[in-house]
Amino acid sequence: MTLQQLRYAIEIANSGSMNEAAKRLFVSQPSLSNAIKELESELGITIFERNNRGISISAEGMEFLGYARQIIEQTEFMENRYTGKKRSPIYFSVSTQHYAFVVDAFVRLMNERNVAEYNFSLRETQTYEIIEDVRTLRSDLGILYINESNYKVMNKLFSDGNLKFTPLFNTNPHVYVRTGHALGAKERVTQDEILPYPYITFEQGDNNSLHFSEEMLSFTQIQKNVKVTDRATLTHLLLGSDSYTIGTGIMASELNGEGLVTVPFDSNEVFTVGWIAHKDRKPSEIMSGFIEILNDLVSEQYFDFNQSLL
């Protein structure tokens, strides 16, 4: 196994095409294909699955590429440190539940970091996929919540995946509704008061378990339920109807003061929002910087850090 083979595999994954990767690497496609086949044969795994539509990354390929990127990043750091060679773009990826404050943190990261070249990825996705992304090193960080109902299941998944959960803040559930909604002026909202209205929740795909729900409360007597897959759709539905959803209480920066309001839900349940990372992966400078930005944003919201479910 050579550094060149690792760079080849990373470029194929980035470009999504063997032909496009060969052009970027200035090598022939047969040479590139043979190099990858030799690598796969040596390791005894399939990194890229070939079909009539092109290539896709296998599950074990995802894990391999995570380690390969670490090796190349460290190699380039040494080259830059001791030979003055120009470093390749910095790679950083985050998988998260649908939290607006994470997007705000990503915006700050892009604006504050003085980096000539970077390749960032922000994936708002399903809860189980977040855990898998970090476990297989597809993402550096995963951001999600745990509570009394799911922490045993989640901690088992964290342990099995060699992941560590670090709390960011604790909060109680809040109801999100449009400005002018009948519930918007209340100091607290009860379950009986929200039952007549449509409840918007995020689809969790094949892993549609209460343990993986993004909404902080699940009700058994819901009369109207709408499933969505992205935050923009959820926001438009909230703004255009009498529907509601339940979350942390943090409002997106672009919606502060207009459009939507949050009202505390009448519940004593505590939810811990935090980030997960692979225990075997040393935090990069960019990852540490992003975590610092997250903590700054949380501090600005005046959340109570004194309690924890861990």
BELMO-V884842 format. One record per residue. N is the residue number from 0. RES is the residue in three letters. NEAR is the number of other ideal C-beta (glycine too) atoms within 10 Angstrom. Layout:
# BELMO-V884842
N;RES;NEAR
N;RES;NEAR
This chain:
# BELMO-V884842
0;MET;11
1;THR;10
2;LEU;12
3;GLN;12
4;GLN;18
5;LEU;20
6;ARG;18
7;TYR;23
8;ALA;25
9;ILE;18
10;GLU;17
11;ILE;27
12;ALA;20
13;ASN;16
14;SER;16
15;GLY;12
16;SER;14
17;MET;19
18;ASN;13
19;GLU;15
20;ALA;23
21;ALA;20
22;LYS;12
23;ARG;12
24;LEU;18
25;PHE;6
26;VAL;16
27;SER;10
28;GLN;15
29;PRO;10
30;SER;12
31;LEU;21
32;SER;20
33;ASN;11
34;ALA;19
35;ILE;19
36;LYS;12
37;GLU;13
38;LEU;20
39;GLU;19
40;SER;9
41;GLU;10
42;LEU;13
43;GLY;7
44;ILE;14
45;THR;14
46;ILE;22
47;PHE;19
48;GLU;12
49;ARG;11
50;ASN;7
51;ASN;4
52;ARG;6
53;GLY;13
54;ILE;21
55;SER;11
56;ILE;20
57;SER;16
58;ALA;12
59;GLU;15
60;GLY;22
61;MET;18
62;GLU;17
63;PHE;23
64;LEU;23
65;GLY;21
66;TYR;14
67;ALA;23
68;ARG;21
69;GLN;19
70;ILE;14
71;ILE;17
72;GLU;15
73;GLN;12
74;THR;14
75;GLU;18
76;PHE;13
77;MET;11
78;GLU;14
79;ASN;13
80;ARG;10
81;TYR;8
82;THR;7
83;GLY;7
84;LYS;11
85;LYS;9
86;ARG;14
87;SER;17
88;PRO;13
89;ILE;17
90;TYR;18
91;PHE;23
92;SER;20
93;VAL;26
94;SER;26
95;THR;23
96;GLN;23
97;HIS;21
98;TYR;22
99;ALA;18
100;PHE;22
101;VAL;25
102;VAL;18
103;ASP;18
104;ALA;24
105;PHE;19
106;VAL;13
107;ARG;17
108;LEU;21
109;MET;12
110;ASN;7
111;GLU;11
112;ARG;16
113;ASN;4
114;VAL;15
115;ALA;8
116;GLU;9
117;TYR;14
118;ASN;11
119;PHE;17
120;SER;14
121;LEU;18
122;ARG;15
123;GLU;21
124;THR;21
125;GLN;22
126;THR;25
127;TYR;18
128;GLU;18
129;ILE;25
130;ILE;23
131;GLU;20
132;ASP;24
133;VAL;29
134;ARG;21
135;THR;20
136;LEU;20
137;ARG;21
138;SER;28
139;ASP;26
140;LEU;24
141;GLY;30
142;ILE;22
143;LEU;23
144;TYR;26
145;ILE;23
146;ASN;18
147;GLU;11
148;SER;16
149;ASN;20
150;TYR;17
151;LYS;10
152;VAL;14
153;MET;22
154;ASN;15
155;LYS;10
156;LEU;19
157;PHE;20
158;SER;12
159;ASP;10
160;GLY;17
161;ASN;12
162;LEU;20
163;LYS;14
164;PHE;21
165;THR;11
166;PRO;17
167;LEU;22
168;PHE;24
169;ASN;20
170;THR;22
171;ASN;17
172;PRO;21
173;HIS;21
174;VAL;26
175;TYR;24
176;VAL;24
177;ARG;19
178;THR;12
179;GLY;9
180;HIS;20
181;ALA;11
182;LEU;19
183;GLY;17
184;ALA;9
185;LYS;15
186;GLU;7
187;ARG;14
188;VAL;21
189;THR;12
190;GLN;12
191;ASP;9
192;GLU;16
193;ILE;21
194;LEU;13
195;PRO;10
196;TYR;19
197;PRO;17
198;TYR;21
199;ILE;22
200;THR;17
201;PHE;23
202;GLU;11
203;GLN;20
204;GLY;13
205;ASP;7
206;ASN;13
207;ASN;12
208;SER;12
209;LEU;11
210;HIS;17
211;PHE;22
212;SER;19
213;GLU;20
214;GLU;17
215;MET;23
216;LEU;18
217;SER;12
218;PHE;13
219;THR;4
220;GLN;7
221;ILE;13
222;GLN;10
223;LYS;12
224;ASN;11
225;VAL;14
226;LYS;11
227;VAL;17
228;THR;15
229;ASP;13
230;ARG;16
231;ALA;11
232;THR;13
233;LEU;20
234;THR;22
235;HIS;12
236;LEU;17
237;LEU;21
238;LEU;15
239;GLY;9
240;SER;15
241;ASP;15
242;SER;20
243;TYR;23
244;THR;24
245;ILE;24
246;GLY;25
247;THR;24
248;GLY;18
249;ILE;22
250;MET;19
251;ALA;15
252;SER;12
253;GLU;12
254;LEU;17
255;ASN;10
256;GLY;9
257;GLU;9
258;GLY;14
259;LEU;20
260;VAL;19
261;THR;18
262;VAL;21
263;PRO;15
264;PHE;22
265;ASP;17
266;SER;17
267;ASN;5
268;GLU;13
269;VAL;16
270;PHE;21
271;THR;21
272;VAL;25
273;GLY;20
274;TRP;23
275;ILE;25
276;ALA;19
277;HIS;20
278;LYS;12
279;ASP;11
280;ARG;18
281;LYS;11
282;PRO;13
283;SER;17
284;GLU;12
285;ILE;17
286;MET;18
287;SER;11
288;GLY;16
289;PHE;24
290;ILE;18
291;GLU;14
292;ILE;19
293;LEU;26
294;ASN;14
295;ASP;11
296;LEU;18
297;VAL;19
298;SER;11
299;GLU;11
300;GLN;13
301;TYR;7
302;PHE;16
303;ASP;10
304;PHE;13
305;ASN;6
306;GLN;10
307;SER;12
308;LEU;18
309;LEU;10
